[in-house]
Amino acid sequence: MRSKKPLICLGSDHAGFELKEAVARYLRRVGYRVCDHGAFSAEPSDYPDLIIPAAEEVARSKGKALGIVFGGSGIGECIAANKVPGIRAALVYDGYTAKMSRLHNDANVLCLGGRTVTGDRAAAVRLVKTWLRTPFSQEARHIRRLEKITRYEKRGRRR
């Protein structure tokens, strides 16, 4: 029987490479399928080249995949991922933001900063665990808000 766990699409620049590798090891160990879009070393790289393909794969999956992207701060990576239609990327830096990004915003891409996640790599893994284990609340007010974002994304601003 196939795992019900979603495919996890990873992307990183050089500054997030080590954190990506640690998270990828954790994900594989606990039974997630992982698709790694790079970076594959700590050599300098441009994050849009690696983050956008990961986010595109999540968007194409129609809810069957999630993404986790990494950079130095995670900010540029979050901006790049959010340019892909259908992506709701959230920069997370503690347990509360990890939980709320899923519970209220149904984020499908988690953004982490290799230079900003405090503590050791275990702290980042705890954020990933929280994010993956938190379901979308399905509350009407949150669905309504996400529908407004999706409408804007598809048609542009309507007054």
Contacts in CASP RR format, 6 or more apart in sequence:
PFRMAT RR
TARGET T0000
AUTHOR 0000-0000-0000
METHOD contacts of the structure
MODEL  1
MRSKKPLICLGSDHAGFELKEAVARYLRRVGYRVCDHGAFSAEPSDYPDL
IIPAAEEVARSKGKALGIVFGGSGIGECIAANKVPGIRAALVYDGYTAKM
SRLHNDANVLCLGGRTVTGDRAAAVRLVKTWLRTPFSQEARHIRRLEKIT
RYEKRGRRR
3 31 0 8 1.000
3 32 0 8 1.000
3 33 0 8 1.000
5 31 0 8 1.000
5 32 0 8 1.000
5 33 0 8 1.000
6 32 0 8 1.000
6 61 0 8 1.000
6 63 0 8 1.000
6 64 0 8 1.000
6 65 0 8 1.000
6 66 0 8 1.000
7 32 0 8 1.000
7 33 0 8 1.000
7 34 0 8 1.000
7 35 0 8 1.000
7 61 0 8 1.000
7 64 0 8 1.000
7 65 0 8 1.000
7 66 0 8 1.000
8 27 0 8 1.000
8 32 0 8 1.000
8 33 0 8 1.000
8 34 0 8 1.000
8 35 0 8 1.000
8 65 0 8 1.000
8 66 0 8 1.000
8 67 0 8 1.000
8 68 0 8 1.000
9 34 0 8 1.000
9 35 0 8 1.000
9 37 0 8 1.000
9 54 0 8 1.000
9 55 0 8 1.000
9 57 0 8 1.000
9 58 0 8 1.000
9 65 0 8 1.000
9 66 0 8 1.000
9 67 0 8 1.000
9 68 0 8 1.000
10 20 0 8 1.000
10 23 0 8 1.000
10 24 0 8 1.000
10 34 0 8 1.000
10 35 0 8 1.000
10 36 0 8 1.000
10 37 0 8 1.000
10 38 0 8 1.000
10 54 0 8 1.000
10 67 0 8 1.000
10 68 0 8 1.000
10 69 0 8 1.000
10 70 0 8 1.000
11 20 0 8 1.000
11 36 0 8 1.000
11 37 0 8 1.000
11 38 0 8 1.000
11 39 0 8 1.000
11 50 0 8 1.000
11 51 0 8 1.000
11 53 0 8 1.000
11 54 0 8 1.000
11 67 0 8 1.000
11 68 0 8 1.000
11 69 0 8 1.000
11 70 0 8 1.000
11 77 0 8 1.000
12 19 0 8 1.000
12 20 0 8 1.000
12 38 0 8 1.000
12 39 0 8 1.000
12 47 0 8 1.000
12 50 0 8 1.000
12 51 0 8 1.000
12 69 0 8 1.000
12 70 0 8 1.000
12 71 0 8 1.000
12 77 0 8 1.000
13 39 0 8 1.000
13 45 0 8 1.000
13 46 0 8 1.000
13 47 0 8 1.000
13 50 0 8 1.000
13 51 0 8 1.000
13 70 0 8 1.000
13 71 0 8 1.000
13 72 0 8 1.000
13 77 0 8 1.000
14 39 0 8 1.000
14 41 0 8 1.000
14 42 0 8 1.000
14 43 0 8 1.000
14 44 0 8 1.000
14 45 0 8 1.000
15 70 0 8 1.000
15 71 0 8 1.000
15 72 0 8 1.000
15 113 0 8 1.000
15 114 0 8 1.000
15 115 0 8 1.000
16 39 0 8 1.000
16 70 0 8 1.000
16 71 0 8 1.000
16 72 0 8 1.000
16 112 0 8 1.000
16 113 0 8 1.000
16 114 0 8 1.000
16 115 0 8 1.000
17 38 0 8 1.000
17 39 0 8 1.000
17 40 0 8 1.000
17 41 0 8 1.000
17 42 0 8 1.000
17 70 0 8 1.000
18 42 0 8 1.000
18 114 0 8 1.000
18 121 0 8 1.000
19 70 0 8 1.000
19 71 0 8 1.000
19 112 0 8 1.000
19 113 0 8 1.000
19 114 0 8 1.000
19 117 0 8 1.000
19 121 0 8 1.000
19 124 0 8 1.000
20 36 0 8 1.000
20 38 0 8 1.000
20 39 0 8 1.000
20 68 0 8 1.000
20 70 0 8 1.000
22 121 0 8 1.000
22 124 0 8 1.000
22 125 0 8 1.000
23 68 0 8 1.000
23 70 0 8 1.000
23 112 0 8 1.000
23 121 0 8 1.000
23 124 0 8 1.000
23 125 0 8 1.000
23 128 0 8 1.000
24 34 0 8 1.000
24 36 0 8 1.000
26 125 0 8 1.000
26 128 0 8 1.000
27 34 0 8 1.000
27 128 0 8 1.000
28 34 0 8 1.000
35 54 0 8 1.000
35 57 0 8 1.000
35 65 0 8 1.000
37 50 0 8 1.000
37 51 0 8 1.000
37 53 0 8 1.000
37 54 0 8 1.000
37 57 0 8 1.000
38 50 0 8 1.000
39 45 0 8 1.000
39 50 0 8 1.000
47 71 0 8 1.000
47 76 0 8 1.000
47 77 0 8 1.000
47 80 0 8 1.000
48 80 0 8 1.000
51 69 0 8 1.000
51 76 0 8 1.000
51 77 0 8 1.000
51 80 0 8 1.000
51 81 0 8 1.000
52 80 0 8 1.000
52 81 0 8 1.000
52 83 0 8 1.000
52 84 0 8 1.000
54 67 0 8 1.000
54 69 0 8 1.000
54 81 0 8 1.000
54 109 0 8 1.000
55 67 0 8 1.000
55 69 0 8 1.000
55 80 0 8 1.000
55 81 0 8 1.000
55 83 0 8 1.000
55 84 0 8 1.000
55 87 0 8 1.000
55 89 0 8 1.000
55 109 0 8 1.000
56 84 0 8 1.000
57 65 0 8 1.000
58 65 0 8 1.000
58 66 0 8 1.000
58 67 0 8 1.000
58 84 0 8 1.000
58 87 0 8 1.000
58 108 0 8 1.000
58 109 0 8 1.000
59 84 0 8 1.000
59 85 0 8 1.000
59 86 0 8 1.000
59 87 0 8 1.000
63 108 0 8 1.000
66 108 0 8 1.000
66 109 0 8 1.000
66 110 0 8 1.000
66 132 0 8 1.000
67 108 0 8 1.000
67 109 0 8 1.000
67 110 0 8 1.000
68 109 0 8 1.000
68 110 0 8 1.000
68 111 0 8 1.000
68 112 0 8 1.000
68 128 0 8 1.000
69 77 0 8 1.000
69 78 0 8 1.000
69 80 0 8 1.000
69 81 0 8 1.000
69 89 0 8 1.000
69 109 0 8 1.000
69 110 0 8 1.000
69 111 0 8 1.000
69 112 0 8 1.000
70 77 0 8 1.000
70 111 0 8 1.000
70 112 0 8 1.000
70 113 0 8 1.000
70 114 0 8 1.000
71 77 0 8 1.000
71 112 0 8 1.000
71 113 0 8 1.000
71 114 0 8 1.000
71 115 0 8 1.000
72 113 0 8 1.000
72 114 0 8 1.000
72 115 0 8 1.000
72 116 0 8 1.000
73 113 0 8 1.000
73 114 0 8 1.000
73 115 0 8 1.000
73 116 0 8 1.000
74 91 0 8 1.000
74 111 0 8 1.000
74 112 0 8 1.000
74 113 0 8 1.000
74 114 0 8 1.000
74 116 0 8 1.000
75 91 0 8 1.000
75 111 0 8 1.000
77 89 0 8 1.000
77 111 0 8 1.000
77 113 0 8 1.000
78 89 0 8 1.000
78 90 0 8 1.000
78 91 0 8 1.000
78 109 0 8 1.000
78 111 0 8 1.000
81 87 0 8 1.000
81 89 0 8 1.000
81 109 0 8 1.000
81 111 0 8 1.000
82 88 0 8 1.000
82 89 0 8 1.000
85 153 0 8 1.000
85 154 0 8 1.000
86 108 0 8 1.000
86 150 0 8 1.000
86 153 0 8 1.000
87 108 0 8 1.000
87 109 0 8 1.000
88 105 0 8 1.000
88 106 0 8 1.000
88 107 0 8 1.000
88 108 0 8 1.000
88 109 0 8 1.000
88 146 0 8 1.000
88 149 0 8 1.000
89 107 0 8 1.000
89 108 0 8 1.000
89 109 0 8 1.000
89 110 0 8 1.000
89 111 0 8 1.000
90 97 0 8 1.000
90 101 0 8 1.000
90 105 0 8 1.000
90 107 0 8 1.000
90 109 0 8 1.000
90 110 0 8 1.000
90 111 0 8 1.000
91 97 0 8 1.000
91 111 0 8 1.000
91 112 0 8 1.000
91 113 0 8 1.000
92 98 0 8 1.000
92 101 0 8 1.000
92 110 0 8 1.000
92 111 0 8 1.000
92 112 0 8 1.000
92 127 0 8 1.000
92 131 0 8 1.000
93 113 0 8 1.000
93 116 0 8 1.000
93 117 0 8 1.000
93 118 0 8 1.000
93 127 0 8 1.000
94 127 0 8 1.000
95 126 0 8 1.000
95 127 0 8 1.000
95 130 0 8 1.000
98 110 0 8 1.000
98 127 0 8 1.000
98 128 0 8 1.000
98 130 0 8 1.000
98 131 0 8 1.000
98 134 0 8 1.000
99 130 0 8 1.000
99 131 0 8 1.000
99 134 0 8 1.000
101 107 0 8 1.000
101 110 0 8 1.000
101 131 0 8 1.000
102 131 0 8 1.000
102 134 0 8 1.000
102 135 0 8 1.000
102 136 0 8 1.000
103 134 0 8 1.000
103 135 0 8 1.000
103 136 0 8 1.000
103 137 0 8 1.000
104 137 0 8 1.000
104 139 0 8 1.000
104 142 0 8 1.000
105 142 0 8 1.000
105 146 0 8 1.000
106 136 0 8 1.000
106 142 0 8 1.000
106 146 0 8 1.000
107 131 0 8 1.000
110 127 0 8 1.000
110 128 0 8 1.000
110 131 0 8 1.000
112 124 0 8 1.000
112 127 0 8 1.000
112 128 0 8 1.000
114 124 0 8 1.000
117 123 0 8 1.000
117 124 0 8 1.000
117 127 0 8 1.000
136 142 0 8 1.000
151 158 0 8 1.000
152 158 0 8 1.000
END
